[in-house]
Amino acid sequence: MIIVEIEKSDNESNASMLRRFSKRVRNFGHLKLMRKIRYATRPKSKLKKKQDKLKRINKYEELERLKKLGKVRETTYNNR
């Protein structure tokens, strides 16, 4: 990790120094990397994928059974 250092010159305001610091941090790409690491998710295992697929299949079959019995209306989507 690279440390960003900024020194304030004699006639520079705090706002311009802060702006210069922010620009340098943005150019180094620290924030982008940290956000990438923070929100990263690991891939699902084969077992978890299989379990999720079985849940979807069972849910779909149950919905089809209820439609056949007339307990659930078929949904229609209005395209605008």
N, CA, C and O atoms as a Maestro MAE file, in Angstrom:
{
 s_m_m2io_version
 :::
 2.0.0
}

f_m_ct {
 s_m_title
 :::
 protein
 m_atom[320] {
  # First column is atom index #
  i_m_mmod_type
  r_m_x_coord
  r_m_y_coord
  r_m_z_coord
  i_m_residue_number
  s_m_chain_name
  s_m_pdb_residue_name
  s_m_pdb_atom_name
  i_m_atomic_number
  :::
  1 25 0.844 -1.177 0.000 1 A "MET " " N  " 7
  2 3 0.000 0.000 0.000 1 A "MET " " CA " 6
  3 2 0.887 1.238 0.000 1 A "MET " " C  " 6
  4 15 1.839 1.334 0.775 1 A "MET " " O  " 8
  5 25 0.570 2.163 -0.862 2 A "ILE " " N  " 7
  6 3 1.352 3.382 -1.007 2 A "ILE " " CA " 6
  7 2 0.764 4.463 -0.112 2 A "ILE " " C  " 6
  8 15 -0.450 4.664 -0.085 2 A "ILE " " O  " 8
  9 25 1.619 5.148 0.611 3 A "ILE " " N  " 7
  10 3 1.175 6.237 1.475 3 A "ILE " " CA " 6
  11 2 1.245 7.533 0.681 3 A "ILE " " C  " 6
  12 15 2.257 7.829 0.046 3 A "ILE " " O  " 8
  13 25 0.172 8.297 0.720 4 A "VAL " " N  " 7
  14 3 0.105 9.564 -0.002 4 A "VAL " " CA " 6
  15 2 0.477 10.683 0.960 4 A "VAL " " C  " 6
  16 15 -0.146 10.844 2.009 4 A "VAL " " O  " 8
  17 25 1.488 11.446 0.599 5 A "GLU " " N  " 7
  18 3 1.915 12.567 1.437 5 A "GLU " " CA " 6
  19 2 1.801 13.859 0.651 5 A "GLU " " C  " 6
  20 15 2.200 13.925 -0.511 5 A "GLU " " O  " 8
  21 25 1.261 14.877 1.281 6 A "ILE " " N  " 7
  22 3 1.117 16.205 0.682 6 A "ILE " " CA " 6
  23 2 1.669 17.213 1.680 6 A "ILE " " C  " 6
  24 15 1.355 17.148 2.868 6 A "ILE " " O  " 8
  25 25 2.481 18.134 1.208 7 A "GLU " " N  " 7
  26 3 2.992 19.212 2.060 7 A "GLU " " CA " 6
  27 2 2.343 20.515 1.633 7 A "GLU " " C  " 6
  28 15 2.232 20.812 0.444 7 A "GLU " " O  " 8
  29 25 1.919 21.281 2.616 8 A "LYS " " N  " 7
  30 3 1.267 22.559 2.336 8 A "LYS " " CA " 6
  31 2 2.328 23.608 2.015 8 A "LYS " " C  " 6
  32 15 3.293 23.792 2.758 8 A "LYS " " O  " 8
  33 25 2.123 24.293 0.886 9 A "SER " " N  " 7
  34 3 3.058 25.373 0.549 9 A "SER " " CA " 6
  35 2 2.678 26.631 1.337 9 A "SER " " C  " 6
  36 15 1.622 26.673 1.968 9 A "SER " " O  " 8
  37 25 3.523 27.636 1.301 10 A "ASP " " N  " 7
  38 3 3.343 28.829 2.134 10 A "ASP " " CA " 6
  39 2 2.031 29.564 1.871 10 A "ASP " " C  " 6
  40 15 1.316 29.911 2.812 10 A "ASP " " O  " 8
  41 25 1.713 29.802 0.614 11 A "ASN " " N  " 7
  42 3 0.523 30.608 0.313 11 A "ASN " " CA " 6
  43 2 -0.644 29.758 -0.182 11 A "ASN " " C  " 6
  44 15 -1.466 30.235 -0.965 11 A "ASN " " O  " 8
  45 25 -0.726 28.513 0.261 12 A "GLU " " N  " 7
  46 3 -1.798 27.614 -0.171 12 A "GLU " " CA " 6
  47 2 -2.858 27.518 0.927 12 A "GLU " " C  " 6
  48 15 -2.530 27.419 2.110 12 A "GLU " " O  " 8
  49 25 -4.121 27.548 0.527 13 A "SER " " N  " 7
  50 3 -5.197 27.438 1.517 13 A "SER " " CA " 6
  51 2 -5.415 25.966 1.874 13 A "SER " " C  " 6
  52 15 -4.954 25.062 1.178 13 A "SER " " O  " 8
  53 25 -6.128 25.759 2.973 14 A "ASN " " N  " 7
  54 3 -6.423 24.393 3.407 14 A "ASN " " CA " 6
  55 2 -7.302 23.673 2.393 14 A "ASN " " C  " 6
  56 15 -7.130 22.479 2.147 14 A "ASN " " O  " 8
  57 25 -8.243 24.405 1.806 15 A "ALA " " N  " 7
  58 3 -9.154 23.796 0.837 15 A "ALA " " CA " 6
  59 2 -8.401 23.302 -0.399 15 A "ALA " " C  " 6
  60 15 -8.663 22.205 -0.890 15 A "ALA " " O  " 8
  61 25 -7.469 24.110 -0.899 16 A "SER " " N  " 7
  62 3 -6.726 23.685 -2.089 16 A "SER " " CA " 6
  63 2 -5.785 22.525 -1.763 16 A "SER " " C  " 6
  64 15 -5.556 21.658 -2.606 16 A "SER " " O  " 8
  65 25 -5.240 22.505 -0.544 17 A "MET " " N  " 7
  66 3 -4.393 21.387 -0.140 17 A "MET " " CA " 6
  67 2 -5.221 20.104 -0.060 17 A "MET " " C  " 6
  68 15 -4.784 19.045 -0.510 17 A "MET " " O  " 8
  69 25 -6.412 20.210 0.515 18 A "LEU " " N  " 7
  70 3 -7.293 19.051 0.615 18 A "LEU " " CA " 6
  71 2 -7.710 18.562 -0.767 18 A "LEU " " C  " 6
  72 15 -7.786 17.357 -1.006 18 A "LEU " " O  " 8
  73 25 -7.979 19.498 -1.679 19 A "ARG " " N  " 7
  74 3 -8.351 19.150 -3.045 19 A "ARG " " CA " 6
  75 2 -7.195 18.413 -3.740 19 A "ARG " " C  " 6
  76 15 -7.413 17.427 -4.444 19 A "ARG " " O  " 8
  77 25 -5.981 18.897 -3.535 20 A "ARG " " N  " 7
  78 3 -4.802 18.269 -4.123 20 A "ARG " " CA " 6
  79 2 -4.597 16.854 -3.562 20 A "ARG " " C  " 6
  80 15 -4.257 15.926 -4.295 20 A "ARG " " O  " 8
  81 25 -4.812 16.713 -2.248 21 A "PHE " " N  " 7
  82 3 -4.691 15.400 -1.605 21 A "PHE " " CA " 6
  83 2 -5.730 14.428 -2.162 21 A "PHE " " C  " 6
  84 15 -5.408 13.285 -2.491 21 A "PHE " " O  " 8
  85 25 -6.978 14.891 -2.266 22 A "SER " " N  " 7
  86 3 -8.051 14.033 -2.776 22 A "SER " " CA " 6
  87 2 -7.761 13.586 -4.203 22 A "SER " " C  " 6
  88 15 -8.003 12.434 -4.563 22 A "SER " " O  " 8
  89 25 -7.246 14.498 -5.006 23 A "LYS " " N  " 7
  90 3 -6.921 14.179 -6.394 23 A "LYS " " CA " 6
  91 2 -5.821 13.121 -6.457 23 A "LYS " " C  " 6
  92 15 -5.891 12.195 -7.264 23 A "LYS " " O  " 8
  93 25 -4.814 13.261 -5.610 24 A "ARG " " N  " 7
  94 3 -3.714 12.302 -5.611 24 A "ARG " " CA " 6
  95 2 -4.192 10.922 -5.158 24 A "ARG " " C  " 6
  96 15 -3.783 9.909 -5.725 24 A "ARG " " O  " 8
  97 25 -5.048 10.875 -4.145 25 A "VAL " " N  " 7
  98 3 -5.593 9.594 -3.673 25 A "VAL " " CA " 6
  99 2 -6.408 8.943 -4.783 25 A "VAL " " C  " 6
  100 15 -6.303 7.738 -5.012 25 A "VAL " " O  " 8
  101 25 -7.214 9.735 -5.464 26 A "ARG " " N  " 7
  102 3 -8.048 9.216 -6.551 26 A "ARG " " CA " 6
  103 2 -7.173 8.657 -7.681 26 A "ARG " " C  " 6
  104 15 -7.490 7.615 -8.254 26 A "ARG " " O  " 8
  105 25 -6.081 9.347 -7.998 27 A "ASN " " N  " 7
  106 3 -5.202 8.895 -9.077 27 A "ASN " " CA " 6
  107 2 -4.451 7.611 -8.722 27 A "ASN " " C  " 6
  108 15 -4.176 6.796 -9.602 27 A "ASN " " O  " 8
  109 25 -4.119 7.425 -7.454 28 A "PHE " " N  " 7
  110 3 -3.445 6.192 -7.056 28 A "PHE " " CA " 6
  111 2 -4.393 4.998 -7.095 28 A "PHE " " C  " 6
  112 15 -3.938 3.863 -7.241 28 A "PHE " " O  " 8
  113 25 -5.693 5.225 -6.967 29 A "GLY " " N  " 7
  114 3 -6.668 4.142 -7.057 29 A "GLY " " CA " 6
  115 2 -6.884 3.384 -5.765 29 A "GLY " " C  " 6
  116 15 -7.370 2.253 -5.793 29 A "GLY " " O  " 8
  117 25 -6.534 3.980 -4.625 30 A "HIS " " N  " 7
  118 3 -6.728 3.297 -3.346 30 A "HIS " " CA " 6
  119 2 -8.204 3.033 -3.074 30 A "HIS " " C  " 6
  120 15 -8.579 1.923 -2.696 30 A "HIS " " O  " 8
  121 25 -9.035 4.040 -3.264 31 A "LEU " " N  " 7
  122 3 -10.451 3.893 -2.929 31 A "LEU " " CA " 6
  123 2 -11.114 2.827 -3.784 31 A "LEU " " C  " 6
  124 15 -11.913 2.032 -3.291 31 A "LEU " " O  " 8
  125 25 -10.780 2.815 -5.063 32 A "LYS " " N  " 7
  126 3 -11.360 1.823 -5.964 32 A "LYS " " CA " 6
  127 2 -10.992 0.411 -5.511 32 A "LYS " " C  " 6
  128 15 -11.836 -0.484 -5.486 32 A "LYS " " O  " 8
  129 25 -9.736 0.229 -5.158 33 A "LEU " " N  " 7
  130 3 -9.265 -1.074 -4.699 33 A "LEU " " CA " 6
  131 2 -9.937 -1.469 -3.384 33 A "LEU " " C  " 6
  132 15 -10.352 -2.617 -3.224 33 A "LEU " " O  " 8
  133 25 -10.046 -0.537 -2.451 34 A "MET " " N  " 7
  134 3 -10.657 -0.840 -1.156 34 A "MET " " CA " 6
  135 2 -12.133 -1.202 -1.311 34 A "MET " " C  " 6
  136 15 -12.622 -2.118 -0.649 34 A "MET " " O  " 8
  137 25 -12.837 -0.488 -2.179 35 A "ARG " " N  " 7
  138 3 -14.246 -0.816 -2.403 35 A "ARG " " CA " 6
  139 2 -14.385 -2.177 -3.062 35 A "ARG " " C  " 6
  140 15 -15.302 -2.936 -2.748 35 A "ARG " " O  " 8
  141 25 -13.480 -2.483 -3.972 36 A "LYS " " N  " 7
  142 3 -13.508 -3.777 -4.645 36 A "LYS " " CA " 6
  143 2 -13.322 -4.899 -3.631 36 A "LYS " " C  " 6
  144 15 -14.014 -5.916 -3.684 36 A "LYS " " O  " 8
  145 25 -12.387 -4.709 -2.712 37 A "ILE " " N  " 7
  146 3 -12.130 -5.720 -1.691 37 A "ILE " " CA " 6
  147 2 -13.297 -5.799 -0.708 37 A "ILE " " C  " 6
  148 15 -13.694 -6.890 -0.299 37 A "ILE " " O  " 8
  149 25 -13.842 -4.654 -0.333 38 A "ARG " " N  " 7
  150 3 -14.903 -4.615 0.676 38 A "ARG " " CA " 6
  151 2 -16.172 -5.310 0.207 38 A "ARG " " C  " 6
  152 15 -16.801 -6.035 0.978 38 A "ARG " " O  " 8
  153 25 -16.555 -5.100 -1.046 39 A "TYR " " N  " 7
  154 3 -17.816 -5.636 -1.539 39 A "TYR " " CA " 6
  155 2 -17.651 -6.918 -2.338 39 A "TYR " " C  " 6
  156 15 -18.592 -7.353 -3.001 39 A "TYR " " O  " 8
  157 25 -16.486 -7.525 -2.288 40 A "ALA " " N  " 7
  158 3 -16.259 -8.766 -3.022 40 A "ALA " " CA " 6
  159 2 -17.038 -9.904 -2.369 40 A "ALA " " C  " 6
  160 15 -17.139 -9.985 -1.145 40 A "ALA " " O  " 8
  161 25 -17.580 -10.768 -3.197 41 A "THR " " N  " 7
  162 3 -18.265 -11.953 -2.693 41 A "THR " " CA " 6
  163 2 -17.577 -13.176 -3.272 41 A "THR " " C  " 6
  164 15 -17.154 -13.174 -4.428 41 A "THR " " O  " 8
  165 25 -17.471 -14.192 -2.485 42 A "ARG " " N  " 7
  166 3 -16.814 -15.393 -2.980 42 A "ARG " " CA " 6
  167 2 -17.809 -16.212 -3.797 42 A "ARG " " C  " 6
  168 15 -19.014 -16.110 -3.568 42 A "ARG " " O  " 8
  169 25 -17.341 -17.009 -4.730 43 A "PRO " " N  " 7
  170 3 -18.248 -17.795 -5.568 43 A "PRO " " CA " 6
  171 2 -18.938 -18.885 -4.754 43 A "PRO " " C  " 6
  172 15 -18.388 -19.389 -3.775 43 A "PRO " " O  " 8
  173 25 -20.154 -19.242 -5.178 44 A "LYS " " N  " 7
  174 3 -20.905 -20.272 -4.469 44 A "LYS " " CA " 6
  175 2 -20.305 -21.646 -4.752 44 A "LYS " " C  " 6
  176 15 -19.794 -21.907 -5.841 44 A "LYS " " O  " 8
  177 25 -20.380 -22.512 -3.755 45 A "SER " " N  " 7
  178 3 -19.873 -23.871 -3.922 45 A "SER " " CA " 6
  179 2 -20.845 -24.672 -4.787 45 A "SER " " C  " 6
  180 15 -21.987 -24.261 -4.993 45 A "SER " " O  " 8
  181 25 -20.384 -25.813 -5.288 46 A "LYS " " N  " 7
  182 3 -21.234 -26.659 -6.133 46 A "LYS " " CA " 6
  183 2 -22.460 -27.131 -5.361 46 A "LYS " " C  " 6
  184 15 -23.560 -27.187 -5.910 46 A "LYS " " O  " 8
  185 25 -22.271 -27.469 -4.087 47 A "LEU " " N  " 7
  186 3 -23.385 -27.939 -3.267 47 A "LEU " " CA " 6
  187 2 -24.437 -26.846 -3.105 47 A "LEU " " C  " 6
  188 15 -25.632 -27.116 -3.219 47 A "LEU " " O  " 8
  189 25 -24.000 -25.614 -2.840 48 A "LYS " " N  " 7
  190 3 -24.935 -24.500 -2.654 48 A "LYS " " CA " 6
  191 2 -25.688 -24.218 -3.952 48 A "LYS " " C  " 6
  192 15 -26.890 -23.957 -3.925 48 A "LYS " " O  " 8
  193 25 -24.987 -24.269 -5.091 49 A "LYS " " N  " 7
  194 3 -25.650 -24.062 -6.384 49 A "LYS " " CA " 6
  195 2 -26.717 -25.124 -6.618 49 A "LYS " " C  " 6
  196 15 -27.819 -24.826 -7.079 49 A "LYS " " O  " 8
  197 25 -26.371 -26.371 -6.291 50 A "LYS " " N  " 7
  198 3 -27.308 -27.475 -6.485 50 A "LYS " " CA " 6
  199 2 -28.531 -27.309 -5.581 50 A "LYS " " C  " 6
  200 15 -29.662 -27.531 -6.013 50 A "LYS " " O  " 8
  201 25 -28.299 -26.919 -4.327 51 A "GLN " " N  " 7
  202 3 -29.414 -26.719 -3.399 51 A "GLN " " CA " 6
  203 2 -30.331 -25.595 -3.869 51 A "GLN " " C  " 6
  204 15 -31.554 -25.724 -3.800 51 A "GLN " " O  " 8
  205 25 -29.754 -24.498 -4.345 52 A "ASP " " N  " 7
  206 3 -30.557 -23.379 -4.834 52 A "ASP " " CA " 6
  207 2 -31.385 -23.782 -6.046 52 A "ASP " " C  " 6
  208 15 -32.549 -23.401 -6.167 52 A "ASP " " O  " 8
  209 25 -30.779 -24.555 -6.940 53 A "LYS " " N  " 7
  210 3 -31.495 -24.994 -8.134 53 A "LYS " " CA " 6
  211 2 -32.654 -25.916 -7.756 53 A "LYS " " C  " 6
  212 15 -33.742 -25.810 -8.322 53 A "LYS " " O  " 8
  213 25 -32.425 -26.814 -6.806 54 A "LEU " " N  " 7
  214 3 -33.499 -27.704 -6.363 54 A "LEU " " CA " 6
  215 2 -34.639 -26.922 -5.714 54 A "LEU " " C  " 6
  216 15 -35.807 -27.259 -5.905 54 A "LEU " " O  " 8
  217 25 -34.311 -25.882 -4.951 55 A "LYS " " N  " 7
  218 3 -35.349 -25.044 -4.346 55 A "LYS " " CA " 6
  219 2 -36.192 -24.369 -5.421 55 A "LYS " " C  " 6
  220 15 -37.418 -24.327 -5.323 55 A "LYS " " O  " 8
  221 25 -35.514 -23.829 -6.470 56 A "ARG " " N  " 7
  222 3 -36.241 -23.176 -7.561 56 A "ARG " " CA " 6
  223 2 -37.153 -24.161 -8.278 56 A "ARG " " C  " 6
  224 15 -38.295 -23.832 -8.599 56 A "ARG " " O  " 8
  225 25 -36.654 -25.367 -8.531 57 A "ILE " " N  " 7
  226 3 -37.453 -26.383 -9.223 57 A "ILE " " CA " 6
  227 2 -38.659 -26.760 -8.379 57 A "ILE " " C  " 6
  228 15 -39.771 -26.844 -8.900 57 A "ILE " " O  " 8
  229 25 -38.462 -26.991 -7.082 58 A "ASN " " N  " 7
  230 3 -39.572 -27.361 -6.197 58 A "ASN " " CA " 6
  231 2 -40.603 -26.244 -6.099 58 A "ASN " " C  " 6
  232 15 -41.806 -26.504 -6.088 58 A "ASN " " O  " 8
  233 25 -40.136 -25.007 -6.028 59 A "LYS " " N  " 7
  234 3 -41.048 -23.867 -5.955 59 A "LYS " " CA " 6
  235 2 -41.877 -23.763 -7.234 59 A "LYS " " C  " 6
  236 15 -43.080 -23.508 -7.180 59 A "LYS " " O  " 8
  237 25 -41.229 -23.962 -8.385 60 A "TYR " " N  " 7
  238 3 -41.920 -23.897 -9.668 60 A "TYR " " CA " 6
  239 2 -42.963 -25.012 -9.776 60 A "TYR " " C  " 6
  240 15 -44.087 -24.773 -10.217 60 A "TYR " " O  " 8
  241 25 -42.588 -26.233 -9.373 61 A "GLU " " N  " 7
  242 3 -43.524 -27.359 -9.432 61 A "GLU " " CA " 6
  243 2 -44.714 -27.137 -8.508 61 A "GLU " " C  " 6
  244 15 -45.844 -27.463 -8.870 61 A "GLU " " O  " 8
  245 25 -44.478 -26.588 -7.324 62 A "GLU " " N  " 7
  246 3 -45.576 -26.302 -6.385 62 A "GLU " " CA " 6
  247 2 -46.517 -25.252 -6.959 62 A "GLU " " C  " 6
  248 15 -47.735 -25.372 -6.826 62 A "GLU " " O  " 8
  249 25 -45.964 -24.224 -7.597 63 A "LEU " " N  " 7
  250 3 -46.781 -23.185 -8.216 63 A "LEU " " CA " 6
  251 2 -47.622 -23.760 -9.354 63 A "LEU " " C  " 6
  252 15 -48.798 -23.424 -9.490 63 A "LEU " " O  " 8
  253 25 -47.028 -24.616 -10.162 64 A "GLU " " N  " 7
  254 3 -47.771 -25.250 -11.259 64 A "GLU " " CA " 6
  255 2 -48.896 -26.128 -10.712 64 A "GLU " " C  " 6
  256 15 -49.988 -26.157 -11.280 64 A "GLU " " O  " 8
  257 25 -48.640 -26.839 -9.619 65 A "ARG " " N  " 7
  258 3 -49.665 -27.689 -9.003 65 A "ARG " " CA " 6
  259 2 -50.827 -26.840 -8.496 65 A "ARG " " C  " 6
  260 15 -51.989 -27.202 -8.683 65 A "ARG " " O  " 8
  261 25 -50.516 -25.704 -7.851 66 A "LEU " " N  " 7
  262 3 -51.566 -24.823 -7.341 66 A "LEU " " CA " 6
  263 2 -52.352 -24.182 -8.483 66 A "LEU " " C  " 6
  264 15 -53.560 -23.977 -8.356 66 A "LEU " " O  " 8
  265 25 -51.691 -23.865 -9.590 67 A "LYS " " N  " 7
  266 3 -52.395 -23.323 -10.756 67 A "LYS " " CA " 6
  267 2 -53.365 -24.354 -11.311 67 A "LYS " " C  " 6
  268 15 -54.488 -24.024 -11.691 67 A "LYS " " O  " 8
  269 25 -52.922 -25.605 -11.354 68 A "LYS " " N  " 7
  270 3 -53.746 -26.683 -11.891 68 A "LYS " " CA " 6
  271 2 -54.984 -26.900 -11.015 68 A "LYS " " C  " 6
  272 15 -56.063 -27.208 -11.520 68 A "LYS " " O  " 8
  273 25 -54.816 -26.737 -9.704 69 A "LEU " " N  " 7
  274 3 -55.938 -26.894 -8.779 69 A "LEU " " CA " 6
  275 2 -56.842 -25.662 -8.760 69 A "LEU " " C  " 6
  276 15 -57.945 -25.713 -8.217 69 A "LEU " " O  " 8
  277 25 -56.386 -24.564 -9.345 70 A "GLY " " N  " 7
  278 3 -57.186 -23.344 -9.389 70 A "GLY " " CA " 6
  279 2 -57.048 -22.486 -8.150 70 A "GLY " " C  " 6
  280 15 -57.860 -21.586 -7.937 70 A "GLY " " O  " 8
  281 25 -56.066 -22.731 -7.344 71 A "LYS " " N  " 7
  282 3 -55.889 -21.947 -6.120 71 A "LYS " " CA " 6
  283 2 -55.076 -20.678 -6.357 71 A "LYS " " C  " 6
  284 15 -55.097 -19.757 -5.541 71 A "LYS " " O  " 8
  285 25 -54.364 -20.637 -7.473 72 A "VAL " " N  " 7
  286 3 -53.551 -19.472 -7.809 72 A "VAL " " CA " 6
  287 2 -53.880 -19.076 -9.237 72 A "VAL " " C  " 6
  288 15 -53.929 -19.913 -10.138 72 A "VAL " " O  " 8
  289 25 -54.109 -17.761 -9.428 73 A "ARG " " N  " 7
  290 3 -54.360 -17.283 -10.785 73 A "ARG " " CA " 6
  291 2 -53.050 -17.170 -11.540 73 A "ARG " " C  " 6
  292 15 -51.997 -16.912 -10.959 73 A "ARG " " O  " 8
  293 25 -53.137 -17.367 -12.847 74 A "GLU " " N  " 7
  294 3 -51.954 -17.150 -13.668 74 A "GLU " " CA " 6
  295 2 -51.763 -15.656 -13.806 74 A "GLU " " C  " 6
  296 15 -52.718 -14.926 -14.070 74 A "GLU " " O  " 8
  297 25 -50.558 -15.205 -13.632 75 A "THR " " N  " 7
  298 3 -50.291 -13.774 -13.704 75 A "THR " " CA " 6
  299 2 -49.999 -13.380 -15.139 75 A "THR " " C  " 6
  300 15 -49.305 -14.086 -15.872 75 A "THR " " O  " 8
  301 25 -50.548 -12.234 -15.522 76 A "THR " " N  " 7
  302 3 -50.241 -11.689 -16.843 76 A "THR " " CA " 6
  303 2 -49.557 -10.356 -16.617 76 A "THR " " C  " 6
  304 15 -49.928 -9.594 -15.724 76 A "THR " " O  " 8
  305 25 -48.576 -10.092 -17.419 77 A "TYR " " N  " 7
  306 3 -47.822 -8.859 -17.294 77 A "TYR " " CA " 6
  307 2 -48.222 -7.917 -18.413 77 A "TYR " " C  " 6
  308 15 -48.246 -8.299 -19.583 77 A "TYR " " O  " 8
  309 25 -48.537 -6.676 -18.043 78 A "ASN " " N  " 7
  310 3 -48.892 -5.673 -19.032 78 A "ASN " " CA " 6
  311 2 -47.629 -4.987 -19.513 78 A "ASN " " C  " 6
  312 15 -46.909 -4.363 -18.733 78 A "ASN " " O  " 8
  313 25 -47.372 -5.108 -20.790 79 A "ASN " " N  " 7
  314 3 -46.220 -4.414 -21.357 79 A "ASN " " CA " 6
  315 2 -46.627 -3.003 -21.700 79 A "ASN " " C  " 6
  316 15 -47.618 -2.786 -22.397 79 A "ASN " " O  " 8
  317 25 -45.882 -2.061 -21.223 80 A "ARG " " N  " 7
  318 3 -46.226 -0.664 -21.464 80 A "ARG " " CA " 6
  319 2 -45.629 -0.175 -22.727 80 A "ARG " " C  " 6
  320 15 -45.816 0.986 -23.090 80 A "ARG " " O  " 8
  :::
 }
 m_bond[319] {
  # First column is bond index #
  i_m_from
  i_m_to
  i_m_order
  :::
  1 1 2 1
  2 2 3 1
  3 3 4 2
  4 3 5 1
  5 5 6 1
  6 6 7 1
  7 7 8 2
  8 7 9 1
  9 9 10 1
  10 10 11 1
  11 11 12 2
  12 11 13 1
  13 13 14 1
  14 14 15 1
  15 15 16 2
  16 15 17 1
  17 17 18 1
  18 18 19 1
  19 19 20 2
  20 19 21 1
  21 21 22 1
  22 22 23 1
  23 23 24 2
  24 23 25 1
  25 25 26 1
  26 26 27 1
  27 27 28 2
  28 27 29 1
  29 29 30 1
  30 30 31 1
  31 31 32 2
  32 31 33 1
  33 33 34 1
  34 34 35 1
  35 35 36 2
  36 35 37 1
  37 37 38 1
  38 38 39 1
  39 39 40 2
  40 39 41 1
  41 41 42 1
  42 42 43 1
  43 43 44 2
  44 43 45 1
  45 45 46 1
  46 46 47 1
  47 47 48 2
  48 47 49 1
  49 49 50 1
  50 50 51 1
  51 51 52 2
  52 51 53 1
  53 53 54 1
  54 54 55 1
  55 55 56 2
  56 55 57 1
  57 57 58 1
  58 58 59 1
  59 59 60 2
  60 59 61 1
  61 61 62 1
  62 62 63 1
  63 63 64 2
  64 63 65 1
  65 65 66 1
  66 66 67 1
  67 67 68 2
  68 67 69 1
  69 69 70 1
  70 70 71 1
  71 71 72 2
  72 71 73 1
  73 73 74 1
  74 74 75 1
  75 75 76 2
  76 75 77 1
  77 77 78 1
  78 78 79 1
  79 79 80 2
  80 79 81 1
  81 81 82 1
  82 82 83 1
  83 83 84 2
  84 83 85 1
  85 85 86 1
  86 86 87 1
  87 87 88 2
  88 87 89 1
  89 89 90 1
  90 90 91 1
  91 91 92 2
  92 91 93 1
  93 93 94 1
  94 94 95 1
  95 95 96 2
  96 95 97 1
  97 97 98 1
  98 98 99 1
  99 99 100 2
  100 99 101 1
  101 101 102 1
  102 102 103 1
  103 103 104 2
  104 103 105 1
  105 105 106 1
  106 106 107 1
  107 107 108 2
  108 107 109 1
  109 109 110 1
  110 110 111 1
  111 111 112 2
  112 111 113 1
  113 113 114 1
  114 114 115 1
  115 115 116 2
  116 115 117 1
  117 117 118 1
  118 118 119 1
  119 119 120 2
  120 119 121 1
  121 121 122 1
  122 122 123 1
  123 123 124 2
  124 123 125 1
  125 125 126 1
  126 126 127 1
  127 127 128 2
  128 127 129 1
  129 129 130 1
  130 130 131 1
  131 131 132 2
  132 131 133 1
  133 133 134 1
  134 134 135 1
  135 135 136 2
  136 135 137 1
  137 137 138 1
  138 138 139 1
  139 139 140 2
  140 139 141 1
  141 141 142 1
  142 142 143 1
  143 143 144 2
  144 143 145 1
  145 145 146 1
  146 146 147 1
  147 147 148 2
  148 147 149 1
  149 149 150 1
  150 150 151 1
  151 151 152 2
  152 151 153 1
  153 153 154 1
  154 154 155 1
  155 155 156 2
  156 155 157 1
  157 157 158 1
  158 158 159 1
  159 159 160 2
  160 159 161 1
  161 161 162 1
  162 162 163 1
  163 163 164 2
  164 163 165 1
  165 165 166 1
  166 166 167 1
  167 167 168 2
  168 167 169 1
  169 169 170 1
  170 170 171 1
  171 171 172 2
  172 171 173 1
  173 173 174 1
  174 174 175 1
  175 175 176 2
  176 175 177 1
  177 177 178 1
  178 178 179 1
  179 179 180 2
  180 179 181 1
  181 181 182 1
  182 182 183 1
  183 183 184 2
  184 183 185 1
  185 185 186 1
  186 186 187 1
  187 187 188 2
  188 187 189 1
  189 189 190 1
  190 190 191 1
  191 191 192 2
  192 191 193 1
  193 193 194 1
  194 194 195 1
  195 195 196 2
  196 195 197 1
  197 197 198 1
  198 198 199 1
  199 199 200 2
  200 199 201 1
  201 201 202 1
  202 202 203 1
  203 203 204 2
  204 203 205 1
  205 205 206 1
  206 206 207 1
  207 207 208 2
  208 207 209 1
  209 209 210 1
  210 210 211 1
  211 211 212 2
  212 211 213 1
  213 213 214 1
  214 214 215 1
  215 215 216 2
  216 215 217 1
  217 217 218 1
  218 218 219 1
  219 219 220 2
  220 219 221 1
  221 221 222 1
  222 222 223 1
  223 223 224 2
  224 223 225 1
  225 225 226 1
  226 226 227 1
  227 227 228 2
  228 227 229 1
  229 229 230 1
  230 230 231 1
  231 231 232 2
  232 231 233 1
  233 233 234 1
  234 234 235 1
  235 235 236 2
  236 235 237 1
  237 237 238 1
  238 238 239 1
  239 239 240 2
  240 239 241 1
  241 241 242 1
  242 242 243 1
  243 243 244 2
  244 243 245 1
  245 245 246 1
  246 246 247 1
  247 247 248 2
  248 247 249 1
  249 249 250 1
  250 250 251 1
  251 251 252 2
  252 251 253 1
  253 253 254 1
  254 254 255 1
  255 255 256 2
  256 255 257 1
  257 257 258 1
  258 258 259 1
  259 259 260 2
  260 259 261 1
  261 261 262 1
  262 262 263 1
  263 263 264 2
  264 263 265 1
  265 265 266 1
  266 266 267 1
  267 267 268 2
  268 267 269 1
  269 269 270 1
  270 270 271 1
  271 271 272 2
  272 271 273 1
  273 273 274 1
  274 274 275 1
  275 275 276 2
  276 275 277 1
  277 277 278 1
  278 278 279 1
  279 279 280 2
  280 279 281 1
  281 281 282 1
  282 282 283 1
  283 283 284 2
  284 283 285 1
  285 285 286 1
  286 286 287 1
  287 287 288 2
  288 287 289 1
  289 289 290 1
  290 290 291 1
  291 291 292 2
  292 291 293 1
  293 293 294 1
  294 294 295 1
  295 295 296 2
  296 295 297 1
  297 297 298 1
  298 298 299 1
  299 299 300 2
  300 299 301 1
  301 301 302 1
  302 302 303 1
  303 303 304 2
  304 303 305 1
  305 305 306 1
  306 306 307 1
  307 307 308 2
  308 307 309 1
  309 309 310 1
  310 310 311 1
  311 311 312 2
  312 311 313 1
  313 313 314 1
  314 314 315 1
  315 315 316 2
  316 315 317 1
  317 317 318 1
  318 318 319 1
  319 319 320 2
  :::
 }
}
